[in-house]
């Protein structure tokens, strides 16, 4: 049964003798909680020993902390100080008295709640603290904040959170669940925060940043790394060159889609630098860590991509119009720049869903994007490739000799919309080469429908110079389909105060066509300088041990 008064319990981790001393200390009697279970006496005798399964093989065995005494933190027995439940070695304004061990001196840290009502630990020591989530990221930090509970991170699958204050002082913290009466729990948290009158000073730490006071003194002692800690939750997908993971920052709770090279020894650093440069040009907030491996921290969107959403619930005709309108808004911005940016790999997997009801999408994965009005690289995904690229499929060493333009994005988006608006279109993956493009043209010519007629006239046109520009397509779409059929309005620019945004966001990485060949062609293309190079952007770099390329701008004044 859930206890609305209980916040968390501390137990010795792996029989930590320092933790046991703290728990048995008479000064901590008000927080003492007896063990939940008594350890059964081992059975003696050869036959009994042989028939007893080892502990690790018994999946029904209760957690080890069930057999340990502990200390509990409750709302009714709140902290004595004005910051939270303090853990310290002296007896003034303490909540839990710690044993004297080595470098543990005075106040080590305290448990409290942040502005999002998440239960957290704030280190205040010189030595620092190590907190692990199921054994992940065993790194020491000081003057640092860790989130321990609430919302999606740490997720419900996290079974063990361990707080190490010293080699011989380790607690396992077990957070109380409050799923049955969450409103009562939140009310208790808000009352707790009101009573301790949270000060402004810790706000620096809560962002994973550090004030000058957190700098370690010059000595022979080990200085804890002061960088942020980002933990992997799960793998979202893998490509030939990159792996994408869902990760979160333990101090802020911000979730990311982290893109790293799949091969640690062999990756094209220049391609990574180009991608971050493209993202800076489209005014997206992004980070690029250089050490030990390149890593792009991108926005995580839990709704996934259009293909995933279509499998869950078919994209409707109305939603197809919304996708078309928002995607054209993005392309209008990209193509309308002084040096146009061409995406070159538009497909359902690279269009992410921010919300489904109402539908709001984002154009993602700019790994193949290029700045320049004339392009040559053979790239993209077969089903969505335009004729000017598709005609080279099946040819050896088939880098196109003919340059192409941003019109490739218009064709690809047209096929995406056709994919959802025309149920009879063969499933993606069946397309190959110019024959597939001609089949698409035949398909759209057989339908009498306003949307299909628009696609066949403006977007799905064999000759790239005959396709409409993104701006012309957008104007025509707004003229024809807003309000849309059935009386329901598709989103208009007025629906989003400052226009639609296009941004490099987290995404499910899909296998790309001929990626190995594409990498070779990229290198050849750069050596020959066939395409216009991308100019450098305002990117700040800090070294030596922790590098971030940070690009911060706004697109149409709208940031999430």
Secondary structure, DSSP 8 states (H G I E B T S, - for coil): ---TTEEEEEEESTT-HHHHHHHH-GGGGGGEE--SS-------SHHHHHHS--GGG-TTS--GGGGS-EEEEESTT--SSSSSEEEESSSSS-SEE----TT--SEEEEEEE-TT--EEEEE--SS-EEEEETTB---EESS-EEE-SSTTSS-TT---EEEEEETTEEEEEEE---STTHHHHHHHHHHHHHHHT--STTHHHHTT---GGGS--SSSS-----S--EEEEEEEEE-SSEEEEEEEETTT--EEEEEEESSSS---HHHHHHHHHHHHHTT--BEEE-SSS-EEEEE--TT-BHHHHHHHS---HHHHHHHHHHHHHHHHHHHTSSS-EE----SGGGEEEEETTTTEEEE---TT-EESSSB----S-GGG--HHHHTTTT-TT---SS-B-THHHHHHHHHHHHHHH-TTS--TT---HHHHHHHHHHHHHT---HHHHHIIIIIS-SSGGGS--HHHHHHHHHHHHSS-GGG-----GGGSTT------B-------TTHHHHHHHHHHHHHHT-S--------B---SS--B-BB---BTTB--
